[in-house]
Amino acid sequence: MSKQVERQLIVFDFDWSMADQDSDRWVLEVLAPDIRRKLKNMKGSEWTDLVASSLRELHERGFTREDIEGALRIMPFHPAMIRGVKTLKAAANPQTTFLCLSSANSVYISTILESKGLQDLFTEIVTNPAEWDPSGLLKVRRHVDPSGPPHNCPVGCNPNICKGDFAGFADRSTRHVWHSRAGISAGNEFDAFLERHGANYDRIIYVGDGSNDFCPALRLRSQDMVLCRRFRALEHRIAQEGERRGLKCQVKYWAGAWEVEEIFKQLPDAVETN
């Protein structure tokens, strides 16, 4: 059955999906490459904890908030991505809501978005919380509290966040019992998002590149779409596990942001629903 698209949700991962770099690594590469090398060689610790430790070392060396914000503002971000999302946001039909699900952190994302004039793009940004303390140290912590119960995602999400918990509304038949056991109940948080906005989306588009973007992709319906960046972990997981795990949505591949803009321009006015 064909259905006109009146409301759509576009979900973005941030690093290497919306932006053309990894923000955690970029800041260190610009300001202190030796700390970046140390980070690359560290094994066995959770990524967000390693980033927090690296930021403490930056602070101890005298790097300031202005230094970090300056590095973020020059991080690669393609003009075509800016054009593409602004065009969709401005269009009256379909009405488009934007959500960000990222393993970066709130300060990095908000700083970059503001520098590109996109500070009002996302209705919500779900990521690792970060804040500046009075001394100028940027403190980052995991989205899922390590002192509480883990999210127990069976698909292999990172310990700090299960993105599928947030996308699980799309195909409710695929929701799993671990939602009620999560230390921070991401599923309940997203249910609250839907209740607040009264959203019944005709189409959901997920833009991602990493291994932890595979979990939310599994929750999407046949009328939904994943825009998967080429040559990165998500492409490999779709190829190796997509059919076995029951991936239902359409998949379109892209390598450059200009192709995302192109896909956005060519989105059909209607979708086929089961």
N, C-alpha and C positions, 0 to 999 in steps of 0.2 A: 504494500500500500504506500502510495506517495503522500508525503506530508510537507506542507510549506514550512520553511524555517523562519520562525518569527523571533525565537530567542536562542542564542547560542552561547556556550561557555568555551573560552579559550584558556587553557592551562599551560603555563610556561614553567619549565625548569629554567634556571638562570644561567649558570656557567656553561659555556659552549653551546647554549641553546638560544637564549635571548642575546647574551653577550658573546663576543668572539674570543674569550679567554676564561681561565679559571681564576676567580678573584683571590682565593686564598694564596695560590702560588704566585700570582702576579705581583701582589704587594711586596712579597719577599724578594722576588727577582729584581724589582725596581730599586728597593731600598737596601737590601742586605743579601746578596746572592749566596754568601757563605751559610746563612741561616736556611736559605732555600735548599742548599745542598744537604745540610744536616737533616732537614725535614724529609727529603727524598730518601735518605738512607735509613731513617728510623723505621723499625718494624715492631709489630705486636701491640701497638696502642691504637685507640680509636681516633679517627682523623680529627674530629672537632677538638679533642683534648690536645692533640699535637699542635693544632693551629693556635689554641689559647696559650700554650707554652711558648711558641715562637713569638707571639705578640708580647709576652712578658719580657722576652729577651730583647726584642726591639726597643721596648720602653726603657729597659736598663741601660741600653746603649745611648739613650738620649733622643731617639726618634720621637717626634711629636704627633699630635693629632693632625696638624696641618700637613705633615709629611705623608701620612697615610691617606688622608683625603685627597691630596694632590696626586698620588699614585693611582688612586681609584678613578679620578676624573679623566686620566689619559688612557685608561684601559681600552683596548680595541672594542668598538661597538659599531656595527655597520649601519650607515645611513638608511639602507633599504629596510632594515628591521624597524627603525624608527618610523619611516613612512608607512610601512605595512600595518603596524598596530594602530597608529594614529588614524589612518583611513577607516579601519574597522570600528574604532571607538567612536568616530564622528558620525558614522552612518546611522540613519534612523531605522533602517530596515535591512537585515535583521538587527535586533537589539543585541549587542555583544557585551558580555561580562568577562573581565579578565581576572584570573587567579594565578598567583605565583607559588609554586611548591619547590623549595630549594634547600640544598644542604650547605649553602653558603652561610651568611649571617645577616641580620637585619640592618646593621650599620653599613656594611659593604653595599648591599642592594639599594638601600635608600639613597646613599650618596651617589652612586652611579646613575640611578634613575633621575635624580634631581639635576644632575649635570647634563642629561640628555633631554630635559623637558618632559619627562615621563612620570613625574612624581604622583600624578593623579590617575595613572593608567589602571592600576590594580585595585579591585575592591578589597582584597585581602592578600597579604604576603605571609606565607607559612614557612618559617625557616628557623635556624638556630638563633636564639636571642642574644643580643650584644648591646653593651652600653659603655659610655666613657665614664671613668671615675674621675674625681676631682684632680688627680695627679696627671691625667692625660693618658692613662692606661686603658686600652680597649679590652674589656672583659667579654669573652665569648663562652657560652655554655651550650650543652646539648639541648635540643628540643625535647627529647625524651629523657627525663631525669635518670641518670645512671643508678641512683640510690633506690629507685622504685622498680616495679616489675618491668621486664622488657616487653617490647611489642610482640615478640614471638612470630614474626612474619615468616611463613613457610616458603616464600618465594626468594628470599635472600636479600632483603633490604638492609641498609646500613643500620647499626644500632641506634644512631641518633634520631632517625626518623623513618617511618614507613609511609611512603607517599601513597600507597594503595589505600590506606585507611581513609585518605581524604577523597579519593576518586571512587570509592566503593559504592557511592550512591548511584552511579550510572547504571550498572547492572546489579540490582540488589540480590539476584540469585547467587552471586559469587561472593557475598560477604561472609566472613569467617568469624568463628567464635572468639578469636583472640582480641577483638575490639573491646570487649568488656573487661579484659584483663590488663590492658595497656596502662602503664603508669600515668601517661597523659592520654586520655581517650581521644585519639585523633578522629575516629569515626564519629563520636558524639559531637566533636567540635565542628565537623563539616555538616552533620545533620542540622546543627544550630545555624550554620551559614545558610543552608537551604531554607530553613524555616523563616529566617529573618528576611530573605529576599523573595520568598514565595516562588522559587525557581523550579520550573519543569522544562528543562532545556531540550529543544528539538534536535540539537547537534552539539557534541562536545569534541573539541580538537585539543589534543595533547601534543605539545612541542617539547621534545627531549632528545638526549644523547647518551645518557649513562645507564649503567646496569640497574640502578635503583629506579629508573623510569619504566622498567619492564613491568613491575608490579601494578602500577595504575593502568597501564595499557591493557592488562588482562581484565580489568573491570569494565571496559567500555563496550558499548553495544555495536551492532552491525552498522548502524547509521553514523557512528562516530568515526573519528580518524586520528591516527598518530602520525605526526610529522617527525620522522626519525632522521637524525643527522648521520650522514655517511661516515664510515671508517671509524666508528666509535663503538663502545660496548653495547649499547642498545641494539644496534644493527645485528651484532653477533648473537645476542640472546634471542631476538626475534627469529633469526634463521635457525638456531639450534633448538629452541624450546617452544616457539610460538604455536606450532601445530599441536604438539603434545599437550600443552597446557590449555589449549582451547581458545586461543586468541581470536576474537570475533570481529574486531574493528578493521576498517580499511587502513592500509599503511602506505604513506607516500614518503619517498626518500629525498633528501636535499643535502647539498654540501656547502652552499653559500647562502647568506641571508637574502640575497636577491631572489633566490628560488622560493623562499618562504613568502616573500611579498607577492611573487607570481602566483603561488598556490592560493593565497588569500584572495587575490583578484578573480580567480577562476572558480571559486566555490559555487556550487550549484544552489539555486534558490529553493530546491526541495530535496528531501532525502527519502530513501526507501526504508520503511519500517516493517518489522516482522509482526 
